[in-house]
Amino acid sequence: MKVLFHYEAGPRLREAVEAQRGDGIDIVYCPEGPDEPFLTELADTEALWHVLWPITAAVIARAPKLRLIQKIGVGVNTIDLAAAERRGIAVCNMPGTNSRAVAEMALLLMLNTLRRHHAVEQALRAGQWVPDETTRESFGEIGGRTVGMVGFGAVPAILAPIVEAMGARVIYTDTVAKDVPWEFMPLDRLLAEADIVTLHVPLVEATARLINRERLARMKPGAILINTARGGLVDEAALHEALTAGKLGGAGLDVFADEPARADNPLLRLPNVTVSPHVAWLTLETWRRSIDTALRNVRALREGAPLVHRVV
C-alpha cells in the first residue's frame, strides 16, 4: 500500500517512521506544497498523510486511488471534507497526540509575552545588556493572574493544572460545562475577568473571528491574548488596533489567518507580540505518537478494519 507523507521530513523523522513502518507499506516523502513531485506521486496514492497544506477538491480529484486522508494533528479545516465524502474517502485525525506539545507552547508564549523575552534577547544579541526602561517596567508573572481558557479539551486539561500550580486562577468557557475543578463561565464574562486569554477551539463557521473587535473591547486593559489553535479565530486587524492603542498588553501567536504569514503582516512588527510559525504541535515526541496512530490506520485500511478517530 502506498502512503504519501506530504511533509518535508528530515532524517530523524524518516528514521522514526521507518522503524515503525513494517512490511507491505510503501511510504513516499514529499515536501508540502502543490509543486511536483506531489501531484505525480498523488496519482497512485492510497493513503495521504496530511499536515497543513490545504487538501482541496482539486487535489482530491488528482488522486483516483485515494482511500484515506490522515490528518497529522487535530484540525481538519485544511481538508475539503465534502469532496472527500463524495468520493467515499475516509478522513481521520488524531486528537491527543500533540496536546502536550501545544500546552507547553501556550505556556511558553505566555511567559515570553509577560517577560518580553524576545525583545530582551534581541537587545542583548545587539550588545545592549540593560533593557530599556519601558521594557524593564513591563515584565510580569503568571502567578497572581487569571488565565481564561476558551475551549476546554485535551490541551487545557494539561495546561490548567500547570498554570494553577504557578499561582494563577483558572477559568474557562466551552459549549457546556465540564467535570473539572475550575470555574465555568460564558465567553463575555471570561474576557472581562481574564488577564490572559488562551484559545483552544477548532476553526469552524461558528468560531471564525470569534475574537473580533467587540470581544477584544471586552477584555481587561493590559490583558494578553494567546493563540495556538487557528489564526482564523481572531480578527487580526482588530487585534493590531487593540495592541497599538494600548488596550491589550500583548499577544502570543503561533497561528495566523493567512499562512505562511506574510513578512509585511503588521503584527510581526509589534514589540509586545511574541510569534512562532505554527509549530506549537511540532516535537519529536508528537511525531512518534502521530506515526503510531497513522500507521495503525493504514494497517486497518489494508485489512478492512475500523479506522480510529474517523471524521468522515
Backbone hydrogen bonds, N-H to C=O, Kabsch-Sander energy under -0.5 kcal/mol:
donor,donor_aa,acceptor,acceptor_aa,energy
3,V,1,M,-0.5
3,V,26,D,-3.2
4,L,47,A,-2.6
5,F,3,V,-0.7
5,F,28,V,-3.2
6,H,4,L,-0.9
6,H,49,W,-2.2
7,Y,5,F,-1.9
7,Y,30,C,-1.0
9,A,7,Y,-1.9
14,R,10,G,-2.6
15,E,11,P,-2.2
16,A,12,R,-1.8
17,V,13,L,-2.5
18,E,14,R,-2.9
19,A,15,E,-1.8
20,Q,16,A,-0.8
20,Q,17,V,-1.0
21,R,17,V,-1.3
22,G,18,E,-0.5
25,I,22,G,-0.7
26,D,1,M,-3.0
26,D,24,G,-0.5
27,I,25,I,-0.7
28,V,3,V,-3.1
28,V,26,D,-0.6
30,C,5,F,-2.4
38,F,35,D,-2.0
41,E,37,P,-2.9
42,L,38,F,-2.1
43,A,39,L,-0.8
43,A,40,T,-0.8
44,D,41,E,-0.9
45,T,42,L,-1.5
46,E,2,K,-1.9
47,A,2,K,-1.8
48,L,68,L,-2.9
49,W,4,L,-2.9
49,W,47,A,-0.5
50,H,48,L,-0.8
50,H,70,Q,-2.6
51,V,6,H,-0.5
55,I,78,T,-3.2
56,T,54,P,-0.9
60,I,56,T,-2.5
61,A,57,A,-2.1
62,R,58,A,-0.7
62,R,59,V,-1.2
63,A,60,I,-1.8
66,L,63,A,-1.4
67,R,46,E,-3.1
68,L,46,E,-1.6
69,I,90,A,-2.8
70,Q,48,L,-3.1
70,Q,68,L,-0.6
71,K,69,I,-0.8
71,K,92,C,-3.2
72,I,50,H,-3.4
73,G,71,K,-1.2
79,I,76,V,-1.6
80,D,55,I,-2.6
81,L,79,I,-1.5
84,A,80,D,-2.0
85,E,81,L,-2.7
86,R,82,A,-2.3
87,R,83,A,-1.4
88,G,84,A,-0.6
88,G,85,E,-1.0
89,I,84,A,-2.8
90,A,67,R,-2.2
90,A,88,G,-0.5
92,C,69,I,-2.2
93,N,309,H,-2.2
94,M,73,G,-2.7
97,T,94,M,-1.5
99,S,96,G,-0.6
102,V,98,N,-2.5
103,A,99,S,-2.6
104,E,100,R,-2.4
105,M,101,A,-2.1
106,A,102,V,-2.6
107,L,103,A,-2.0
108,L,104,E,-2.4
109,L,105,M,-2.8
110,M,106,A,-2.0
111,L,107,L,-2.6
112,N,108,L,-3.1
113,T,109,L,-2.3
114,L,110,M,-2.7
115,R,111,L,-2.4
116,R,112,N,-0.5
116,R,113,T,-0.6
117,H,112,N,-1.8
120,V,116,R,-2.2
121,E,117,H,-3.0
122,Q,118,H,-2.2
123,A,119,A,-2.2
124,L,120,V,-2.5
125,R,121,E,-2.5
126,A,122,Q,-1.1
127,G,124,L,-1.8
128,Q,123,A,-2.9
129,W,127,G,-0.8
136,R,132,D,-2.8
137,E,133,E,-2.0
138,S,135,T,-1.9
139,F,135,T,-0.5
139,F,136,R,-0.6
140,G,114,L,-1.4
144,G,167,G,-2.3
145,R,142,I,-2.2
147,V,145,R,-0.6
147,V,169,R,-3.2
148,G,146,T,-0.6
148,G,196,I,-3.5
149,M,147,V,-0.5
149,M,171,I,-2.5
150,V,148,G,-0.6
150,V,198,T,-2.6
151,G,149,M,-0.9
151,G,173,T,-3.0
157,A,153,G,-1.7
158,I,154,A,-1.0
158,I,155,V,-1.0
159,L,155,V,-2.6
160,A,156,P,-3.2
162,I,158,I,-0.7
163,V,159,L,-2.3
164,E,160,A,-2.2
165,A,161,P,-2.0
166,M,162,I,-1.1
167,G,164,E,-1.8
168,A,163,V,-2.4
169,R,145,R,-2.4
171,I,147,V,-2.4
172,Y,183,E,-2.4
173,T,149,M,-2.3
180,V,178,K,-2.0
183,E,170,V,-1.0
185,M,172,Y,-1.9
190,L,186,P,-2.3
191,L,187,L,-2.6
192,A,188,D,-1.4
193,E,189,R,-1.3
193,E,190,L,-0.6
194,A,190,L,-2.5
195,D,146,T,-2.3
196,I,146,T,-2.1
197,V,224,I,-3.0
198,T,148,G,-2.7
198,T,196,I,-0.5
199,L,226,I,-2.3
200,H,150,V,-2.7
204,V,202,P,-0.9
207,T,204,V,-1.0
208,A,204,V,-1.1
208,A,205,E,-0.5
209,R,232,G,-3.4
210,L,207,T,-1.9
211,I,233,L,-2.9
212,N,210,L,-1.2
216,L,212,N,-2.7
217,A,213,R,-1.8
218,R,214,E,-0.8
219,M,215,R,-0.7
219,M,216,L,-0.9
220,K,191,L,-1.0
220,K,194,A,-0.6
222,G,247,K,-2.5
223,A,220,K,-2.2
224,I,195,D,-2.4
225,L,250,G,-1.7
226,I,197,V,-3.2
227,N,252,G,-2.6
228,T,199,L,-0.8
231,G,256,F,-0.6
233,L,230,R,-1.6
234,V,231,G,-1.9
235,D,211,I,-2.5
236,E,234,V,-1.1
239,L,235,D,-2.3
240,H,236,E,-2.5
241,E,237,A,-2.0
242,A,238,A,-2.3
243,L,239,L,-2.2
244,T,240,H,-2.7
245,A,241,E,-2.1
246,G,243,L,-0.8
247,K,242,A,-1.4
248,L,242,A,-1.9
249,G,223,A,-2.5
250,G,223,A,-1.2
251,A,272,N,-1.8
252,G,225,L,-2.7
253,L,274,T,-3.1
254,D,227,N,-2.7
255,V,227,N,-0.8
265,N,262,R,-1.8
268,L,265,N,-1.7
269,R,266,P,-1.2
270,L,267,L,-1.1
273,V,270,L,-1.3
274,T,251,A,-2.9
276,S,253,L,-1.9
278,H,254,D,-2.1
278,H,276,S,-1.6
282,L,279,V,-1.3
283,T,281,W,-1.1
287,W,283,T,-2.1
288,R,284,L,-2.3
289,R,285,E,-2.0
290,S,286,T,-2.7
291,I,287,W,-3.1
292,D,288,R,-1.7
293,T,289,R,-1.8
294,A,290,S,-3.0
295,L,291,I,-2.8
296,R,292,D,-1.6
297,N,293,T,-1.9
298,V,294,A,-2.0
299,R,295,L,-2.5
300,A,296,R,-2.0
301,L,297,N,-2.7
302,R,298,V,-2.2
303,E,299,R,-1.9
304,G,300,A,-0.9
304,G,301,L,-0.5
305,A,300,A,-2.6
310,R,307,L,-0.5
311,V,91,V,-3.6
312,V,91,V,-1.7
